[in-house]
Amino acid sequence: MHQKNVDDDAALAQLAEQFRSMPPVAALQLRVEGFDGGCLRLHAPLAANINDKGCAFGGSLVSLMTLAGWGVVTLHLQQAGLRADVFVADMQVRYRAPLFADLQAEARLADDQSWAAALAPLPEHGRADLSLSARACLPGCKIGVASTARCV
């Protein structure tokens, strides 16, 4: 369980500001919902991300999940006192059901990795290879979209 770090609120505010500074991301109107030390949760209103069928635009869903993954890695780098540029190297997405409500996405490190082991090569080699899982949930916590990604 994550014990709240005194810098968590400041780190989340900084991350939210970083998101707002990118015009395509600002258009999503996303909000940082929370971070429990392992999982970063983001929210975006359906009204700003709706498609011609009245449900969430697939590109917005993938963007929100990608940003959640990028954000969770960024927060862990900050907590570890490390500086690095984070890039999403590849991502696989599975759309399971349309979403007719506000977008909720979350991302975390893949179950078979630990943050300590994943970030260990960074100081010596200047890069790390992290596997992430992300999802966007339907009302009732059912998974609407699931993804796996690799960040370097």
C-alpha positions, 0 to 999 in steps of 0.5 A, spaced: 500 500 500 502 506 498 503 511 503 502 518 501 508 522 500 508 529 502 510 531 494 504 527 491 499 533 491 505 537 488 507 532 483 500 530 481 499 538 480 505 538 476 503 532 471 496 536 470 499 542 468 504 538 463 498 535 460 494 542 459 501 545 456 500 540 450 494 542 445 492 536 443 492 533 450 488 540 453 483 538 447 481 532 451 479 536 457 482 531 462 483 531 469 488 527 474 483 523 478 488 520 483 495 516 484 495 511 489 503 509 488 502 504 483 496 506 479 494 513 475 487 514 474 485 520 469 478 522 467 475 526 461 468 528 459 464 524 454 462 531 451 469 533 449 471 526 446 464 524 443 464 520 436 458 520 431 455 514 434 454 518 441 459 514 444 467 515 446 471 516 440 476 511 440 482 515 439 480 519 445 480 512 449 487 510 447 490 517 448 487 517 455 490 510 456 497 512 453 497 519 457 496 515 464 501 510 462 506 515 460 504 519 467 505 513 471 512 512 469 513 520 470 511 520 477 515 514 479 521 517 476 520 523 480 519 519 486 526 515 485 529 522 483 531 520 476 530 524 470 529 521 463 525 522 457 519 517 457 517 514 450 511 509 448 515 504 444 509 500 442 502 499 444 496 493 443 489 495 444 483 491 445 476 495 444 471 490 448 465 495 448 463 502 446 463 507 452 457 512 453 459 515 459 465 520 461 472 516 460 475 513 466 482 510 464 488 508 469 495 505 468 500 501 472 506 497 471 505 490 468 504 485 474 510 481 472 515 487 473 517 491 479 518 499 479 525 497 483 527 492 478 524 496 472 528 502 473 534 499 475 538 499 469 536 507 468 542 510 471 547 506 468 545 505 461 541 511 460 534 507 459 529 502 461 524 498 458 517 498 462 511 494 461 505 497 462 497 495 462 492 500 462 484 500 461 478 504 460 472 502 464 465 502 463 460 504 468 460 499 473 467 497 473 467 493 467 473 494 462 471 497 455 478 498 452 484 494 455 491 495 453 498 493 454 504 498 452 512 498 453 515 505 455 522 506 454 
